[in-house]
């Protein structure tokens, strides 16, 4: 299985936890702490599954997705929200065609791995 995973979250503990989980599965993971860093990595050529937090300072997850779409960086990527928010914001309706899943924290590790592996298989 080829492809990479990018975790976008401003919480360093979440980034460390997700990195550990995916690396233990042999998956290539990139962790970034902001929406701006995410967009920059996409401009550098990242392609894969993006796990996006919603609640981040300056540029939240929705703003980040909008920037990804506006800059033409969506192709070759699958975006899933991974957030502590129990219910999606109304803005998700506007961006629904660009988001494949809405996973809430705390998440089930096995389910998250299985879901991401499935998304990666779509990119092969």
C-alpha positions as CSV (number, residue, x, y, z in Angstrom):
1,X,0.0,0.0,0.0
2,X,1.5,3.3,-1.0
3,X,0.4,6.7,0.1
4,X,1.0,8.9,3.1
5,X,-1.1,10.2,6.0
6,X,-0.9,13.8,7.2
7,X,-2.3,14.7,10.7
8,X,-3.2,18.4,11.1
9,X,-3.7,19.4,14.7
10,X,-2.5,22.1,17.0
11,X,-2.2,19.7,20.0
12,X,1.3,18.3,20.2
13,X,0.0,15.3,22.3
14,X,-2.5,14.3,19.6
15,X,0.3,14.6,16.9
16,X,2.6,12.4,19.0
17,X,-0.1,9.8,19.7
18,X,-1.3,9.6,16.1
19,X,2.3,9.4,14.8
20,X,3.1,6.5,17.2
21,X,-0.1,4.7,16.2
22,X,0.5,4.9,12.4
23,X,4.2,4.3,12.6
24,X,3.6,1.1,14.6
25,X,1.4,0.0,11.6
26,X,4.2,0.8,9.1
27,X,2.4,3.8,7.7
28,X,4.2,6.9,6.5
29,X,2.8,9.8,8.5
30,X,3.5,13.5,8.5
31,X,2.3,15.6,11.4
32,X,1.8,19.4,11.2
33,X,0.6,21.8,13.8
34,X,-1.4,24.3,11.7
35,X,-3.6,24.7,8.6
36,X,-0.9,26.9,7.1
37,X,1.7,24.1,7.5
38,X,-0.8,21.7,5.9
39,X,-1.2,23.9,2.8
40,X,2.5,24.4,2.5
41,X,3.1,20.6,2.6
42,X,0.4,20.2,-0.1
43,X,2.2,22.8,-2.2
44,X,5.4,20.8,-1.8
45,X,3.6,17.8,-3.3
46,X,2.1,15.8,-0.5
47,X,-0.6,13.4,-1.7
48,X,-2.5,11.1,0.6
49,X,-5.0,11.0,3.5
50,X,-5.3,14.2,5.5
51,X,-6.7,13.9,9.0
52,X,-7.9,17.4,9.8
53,X,-8.7,18.9,13.2
54,X,-11.4,21.6,13.2
55,X,-10.5,23.7,16.3
56,X,-7.1,25.3,15.6
57,X,-6.0,28.9,16.1
58,X,-5.7,31.4,13.2
59,X,-6.7,29.0,10.5
60,X,-9.2,26.4,11.6
61,X,-9.9,23.1,9.8
62,X,-12.7,24.5,7.6
63,X,-10.5,27.5,6.6
64,X,-7.7,25.1,5.8
65,X,-10.0,22.9,3.6
66,X,-11.3,26.0,1.8
67,X,-7.7,27.1,1.1
68,X,-6.9,23.6,-0.2
69,X,-9.8,23.8,-2.6
70,X,-9.1,27.5,-3.6
71,X,-5.5,26.7,-4.4
72,X,-6.3,23.6,-6.4
73,X,-4.6,21.2,-4.0
74,X,-7.4,18.7,-3.4
75,X,-6.7,16.3,-6.2
76,X,-4.9,13.2,-5.1
77,X,-5.9,13.7,-1.4
78,X,-8.6,12.4,0.8
79,X,-9.7,14.6,3.7
80,X,-11.3,13.2,6.9
81,X,-12.1,15.4,9.9
82,X,-10.6,14.1,13.2
83,X,-12.0,16.3,15.9
84,X,-13.3,16.7,19.4
85,X,-16.4,18.3,18.1
86,X,-19.3,15.9,18.5
87,X,-21.4,17.4,15.6
88,X,-20.3,18.9,12.4
89,X,-20.5,22.7,11.9
90,X,-23.0,24.0,9.4
91,X,-20.0,25.0,7.2
92,X,-19.4,21.3,6.6
93,X,-22.4,21.3,4.3
94,X,-20.6,23.7,2.1
95,X,-17.4,21.6,2.0
96,X,-19.0,18.2,2.2
97,X,-17.9,17.2,-1.3
98,X,-14.3,17.6,-0.1
99,X,-14.6,15.7,3.2
100,X,-15.1,11.9,3.2
101,X,-15.5,11.3,7.0
102,X,-16.1,12.9,10.4
103,X,-14.2,11.0,13.2
104,X,-14.6,12.2,16.7
105,X,-12.0,12.2,19.5
106,X,-11.5,10.1,21.5
107,X,-11.2,7.7,18.6
108,X,-11.0,3.9,18.5
109,X,-7.4,3.2,17.4
110,X,-8.2,0.0,15.4
111,X,-11.1,1.7,13.7
112,X,-9.0,4.7,12.8
113,X,-6.2,2.6,11.3
114,X,-8.7,0.5,9.4
115,X,-10.4,3.5,8.0
116,X,-7.2,5.2,6.9
117,X,-5.9,2.1,5.3
118,X,-9.1,1.8,3.4
119,X,-8.8,5.4,2.2
120,X,-5.2,4.8,1.2
121,X,-6.3,1.9,-0.9
122,X,-8.5,4.3,-2.9
123,X,-5.3,6.3,-3.8
124,X,-3.3,3.3,-5.1
